[in-house]
Amino acid sequence: QVQLVESGGGLVPAGGSLSLSCAASGSIRDINAMGWYRQAPGKQRELVAFITSGGSINYADSVQGRFTISNGNAKNTVYLQMNSLKPEDTAVYYCKARLTGWRDYWGQGTQVTVSS
């Protein structure tokens, strides 16, 4: 199994930037992809972006061009650089790791609040 620890959330004015990070420990060799999801109050959890171990990246349309996901130098860490933030980006952001065998693990979540 894998443990995920997120950091970097906070409060930022509209138009500002935040960077999130997620570090995985445990069975990191089994990780096929890591990504970020978010859940706003009263809404379903939705995909923000993910990156595979092979380097393939996918973004939600709503964040394309504003957010950047990366692994950095360590593939057990994933970052999300968020620029040009909007109030509608306000949510709890969750890191997810997908392991071989379609096993998913989630972080505890970090709050991102964008003020208008």
Secondary structure, 3 states (H helix, E strand, C coil): CEEEEEECCEEEECCCCEEEEEEEEECHHHEEEEEEEEECCCCCCEEEEEEECCCCEEECCCCCCCEEEECCCCCCEEEEEECCCCHHHCEEEEEEEEECCCEEEECCCEEEEEEC
